[in-house]
C-alpha cells in the first residue's frame, strides 16, 4: 500500500513534460545588487557582490545554461554560492550543472 501511495504522489510529476527550449529566464531588479530570475518553476533569487554571486534555487537542469547566462548579464562574476530552499526539482534540478 505504501508503494502505491508513493507512486500516486510521484507519477504526476513524471507525466508533466515541458519544452525547456521555449523558456526564457527574465531578471527582475529588486535593489542595486538583488534580483529575481523568473523562468519555469520556482523563482531564483540572485545576490551579486564582489565576493561572487549567490543564487537561491536553480530550477530544472535543462535550464542551467540559460540561468548562468542570465546571472552573467547582471554581473560578470562567477556563481560561487547556491542555496536550495527545499528538494523539489524546480528548485534543485540544476544543482549538478551549477557545481
C-alpha atoms as a printed R data frame, in Angstrom:
   type eleno elety resid chain resno      x      y       z
1  ATOM     1    CA   UNK     A     1  0.000  0.000   0.000
2  ATOM     2    CA   UNK     A     2  2.769  2.472   0.843
3  ATOM     3    CA   UNK     A     3  4.328  1.912  -2.594
4  ATOM     4    CA   UNK     A     4  1.018  2.660  -4.293
5  ATOM     5    CA   UNK     A     5  0.716  5.926  -2.375
6  ATOM     6    CA   UNK     A     6  4.300  6.861  -3.274
7  ATOM     7    CA   UNK     A     7  3.649  6.104  -6.951
8  ATOM     8    CA   UNK     A     8  0.476  8.216  -6.939
9  ATOM     9    CA   UNK     A     9  2.388 11.126  -5.403
10 ATOM    10    CA   UNK     A    10  5.301 10.887  -7.848
11 ATOM    11    CA   UNK     A    11  3.549  9.914 -11.094
12 ATOM    12    CA   UNK     A    12  2.013 13.336 -11.941
13 ATOM    13    CA   UNK     A    13  5.469 14.892 -11.979
14 ATOM    14    CA   UNK     A    14  6.734 12.124 -14.261
15 ATOM    15    CA   UNK     A    15  3.933 12.781 -16.731
16 ATOM    16    CA   UNK     A    16  4.456 16.534 -16.870
17 ATOM    17    CA   UNK     A    17  6.757 17.274 -19.776
18 ATOM    18    CA   UNK     A    18  7.967 20.763 -20.542
19 ATOM    19    CA   UNK     A    19  9.653 22.201 -23.578
20 ATOM    20    CA   UNK     A    20 12.586 23.946 -21.909
21 ATOM    21    CA   UNK     A    21 13.785 25.318 -25.270
22 ATOM    22    CA   UNK     A    22 10.997 27.907 -25.162
23 ATOM    23    CA   UNK     A    23 11.587 29.006 -21.562
24 ATOM    24    CA   UNK     A    24 13.009 32.499 -21.183
25 ATOM    25    CA   UNK     A    25 14.837 33.445 -17.975
26 ATOM    26    CA   UNK     A    26 13.887 37.043 -17.130
27 ATOM    27    CA   UNK     A    27 15.716 39.109 -14.496
28 ATOM    28    CA   UNK     A    28 13.712 41.466 -12.289
29 ATOM    29    CA   UNK     A    29 15.730 44.087 -10.395
30 ATOM    30    CA   UNK     A    30 14.814 44.383  -6.710
31 ATOM    31    CA   UNK     A    31 17.675 46.578  -5.435
32 ATOM    32    CA   UNK     A    32 21.141 47.554  -6.660
33 ATOM    33    CA   UNK     A    33 22.511 44.010  -6.154
34 ATOM    34    CA   UNK     A    34 19.427 41.828  -5.557
35 ATOM    35    CA   UNK     A    35 17.469 40.311  -8.429
36 ATOM    36    CA   UNK     A    36 14.810 37.702  -9.064
37 ATOM    37    CA   UNK     A    37 15.001 35.441 -12.108
38 ATOM    38    CA   UNK     A    38 11.678 34.230 -13.473
39 ATOM    39    CA   UNK     A    39 11.611 31.177 -15.672
40 ATOM    40    CA   UNK     A    40  9.900 27.827 -15.268
41 ATOM    41    CA   UNK     A    41  9.094 26.566 -11.800
42 ATOM    42    CA   UNK     A    42 10.231 28.383  -8.691
43 ATOM    43    CA   UNK     A    43 11.787 31.816  -8.977
44 ATOM    44    CA   UNK     A    44 15.519 32.256  -8.412
45 ATOM    45    CA   UNK     A    45 16.999 34.811  -6.058
46 ATOM    46    CA   UNK     A    46 20.308 36.408  -7.085
47 ATOM    47    CA   UNK     A    47 22.646 38.447  -4.910
48 ATOM    48    CA   UNK     A    48 25.586 39.977  -6.760
49 ATOM    49    CA   UNK     A    49 28.714 41.130  -4.998
50 ATOM    50    CA   UNK     A    50 32.478 41.482  -5.024
51 ATOM    51    CA   UNK     A    51 32.898 38.004  -3.471
52 ATOM    52    CA   UNK     A    52 30.946 36.369  -6.298
53 ATOM    53    CA   UNK     A    53 27.291 35.760  -6.996
54 ATOM    54    CA   UNK     A    54 24.881 33.843  -4.801
55 ATOM    55    CA   UNK     A    55 21.750 32.231  -6.170
56 ATOM    56    CA   UNK     A    56 18.808 30.825  -4.274
57 ATOM    57    CA   UNK     A    57 17.422 27.735  -6.052
58 ATOM    58    CA   UNK     A    58 18.275 26.783  -9.642
59 ATOM    59    CA   UNK     A    59 15.134 25.389 -11.297
60 ATOM    60    CA   UNK     A    60 15.449 22.474 -13.753
61 ATOM    61    CA   UNK     A    61 18.717 21.036 -15.127
62 ATOM    62    CA   UNK     A    62 17.933 21.796 -18.817
63 ATOM    63    CA   UNK     A    63 17.732 25.499 -17.890
64 ATOM    64    CA   UNK     A    64 21.153 25.712 -16.224
65 ATOM    65    CA   UNK     A    65 22.959 27.381 -19.139
66 ATOM    66    CA   UNK     A    66 20.158 29.931 -19.569
67 ATOM    67    CA   UNK     A    67 20.266 30.667 -15.836
68 ATOM    68    CA   UNK     A    68 24.044 31.098 -15.885
69 ATOM    69    CA   UNK     A    69 23.744 33.459 -18.862
70 ATOM    70    CA   UNK     A    70 21.067 35.496 -17.094
71 ATOM    71    CA   UNK     A    71 23.272 35.847 -13.997
72 ATOM    72    CA   UNK     A    72 26.239 36.826 -16.194
73 ATOM    73    CA   UNK     A    73 24.083 39.555 -17.768
74 ATOM    74    CA   UNK     A    74 23.656 41.034 -14.272
75 ATOM    75    CA   UNK     A    75 27.228 40.599 -13.041
76 ATOM    76    CA   UNK     A    76 30.279 39.099 -14.750
77 ATOM    77    CA   UNK     A    77 31.422 37.349 -11.554
78 ATOM    78    CA   UNK     A    78 31.071 33.609 -11.122
79 ATOM    79    CA   UNK     A    79 28.193 31.922  -9.322
80 ATOM    80    CA   UNK     A    80 30.045 30.915  -6.161
81 ATOM    81    CA   UNK     A    81 27.186 30.091  -3.805
82 ATOM    82    CA   UNK     A    82 23.923 28.196  -4.194
83 ATOM    83    CA   UNK     A    83 21.229 27.836  -1.539
84 ATOM    84    CA   UNK     A    84 18.327 25.421  -2.023
85 ATOM    85    CA   UNK     A    85 15.122 26.244  -0.175
86 ATOM    86    CA   UNK     A    86 13.758 22.690  -0.481
87 ATOM    87    CA   UNK     A    87 14.141 19.493  -2.505
88 ATOM    88    CA   UNK     A    88 11.597 19.863  -5.328
89 ATOM    89    CA   UNK     A    89 13.093 19.530  -8.819
90 ATOM    90    CA   UNK     A    90 12.064 23.043  -9.816
91 ATOM    91    CA   UNK     A    91 14.362 24.302  -7.037
92 ATOM    92    CA   UNK     A    92 17.238 21.773  -7.127
93 ATOM    93    CA   UNK     A    93 17.235 20.308 -10.637
94 ATOM    94    CA   UNK     A    94 20.256 22.258 -11.812
95 ATOM    95    CA   UNK     A    95 22.465 21.607  -8.766
96 ATOM    96    CA   UNK     A    96 24.843 19.236 -10.539
97 ATOM    97    CA   UNK     A    97 25.304 21.543 -13.530
98 ATOM    98    CA   UNK     A    98 25.877 24.542 -11.265
99 ATOM    99    CA   UNK     A    99 28.616 22.637  -9.392
